[in-house]
Amino acid sequence: MEKYNPIEHSIITKYKKTLFHRFVGAVKDYKLIFPGDRIAVCISGGKDSMLLAKLMQELSAHGDYPFDMEFIVMDPGYAPQNRQKIIDNARLLNIPVRIFDTDIFSSVVNIEKNPCYLCARMRRGHLYKYAQELGCNKIALGHHFDDVVETILMGMLYGAQVQTMMPRIKSTNYEGMELIRPMYYIREKDIISWRNYNHLSFLQCACRFTDQNSMQDGTGSSKRQEIKHLIAEMKKTNPQVDINIFRSVERVNLSTIIGYYNEEEEHSFLEKFV
């Protein structure tokens, strides 16, 4: 008989509506998982990826179709105590992780411009490669609703473009591989609530750049933190503002757009007047 785990149990009881149902909703709406998939669940050691692993386990146990999983942890150069924290939490949460090593932190720590962006790209490449070696056809990442909304606003304010963090992406460099984001509908506040309710402690960001540029409470000077604070301020007068931002990229009216591009092909509203 399987041993009762109150942390696991809370996902399908107290947090069934806010976590599990929204997770299943995204999987179904965006067609993220199919029978026979072998999915590499990518764990960084933070609250989001650890919850992702537990939700994937619950879906596998209670879902309508069979799929396989590998729980992979890439160590990009963690301090020994941070690596051990991931191992301890994985054991506590009954997640059978595979750990593989890279030296990404050493490669990006002295880069002044966009070190986080470069780090993310390098990490993803290593994850795709290792997942493919394990026979997986998908990697699953723990990005959530707030990440999506923040990305939309960051693109507009700092990137001068309308874009979003997609729930499903085909890899262009690793044939047959896809990236999926099953936590697309889950709010960060509910992840935090689940973590605190179960008295869990996870890594935030254990990279050297963050250590050098962030304060102890997790705040910092990154553009994403600025956007997070901006959305929080706007929600004080418009509680629906984050939902409206999210829906704005579902309802793009191309007839009112001055210019757009699809892959490498650019278009302009002036094409209607030729």
Sequence and secondary structure as in RCSB ss.txt:
>XXXX:A:sequence
MEKYNPIEHSIITKYKKTLFHRFVGAVKDYKLIFPGDRIAVCISGGKDSMLLAKLMQELSAHGDYPFDMEFIVMD
PGYAPQNRQKIIDNARLLNIPVRIFDTDIFSSVVNIEKNPCYLCARMRRGHLYKYAQELGCNKIALGHHFDDVVE
TILMGMLYGAQVQTMMPRIKSTNYEGMELIRPMYYIREKDIISWRNYNHLSFLQCACRFTDQNSMQDGTGSSKRQ
EIKHLIAEMKKTNPQVDINIFRSVERVNLSTIIGYYNEEEEHSFLEKFV
>XXXX:A:secstr
     HHHHHHTTTTIIIIIHHHHHHHHHTT   TT EEEEEE SBHHHHHHHHHHHHHHHHSSS  EEEEEEEE
SS  HHHHHHHHHHHHHTT  EEEEE  HHHHHTT  SSHHHHHHHHHHHHHHHHHHHTT SEEE    HHHHHH
HHHHHHHHSSS     SEEE SSSTT EEE TTTT  HHHHHHHHHHTT   BS   HHHHHHB TTS BS HHH
HHHHHHHHHHTT TTHHHHHHHHTTS  GGG SEEEETTEEEEGGGGG 
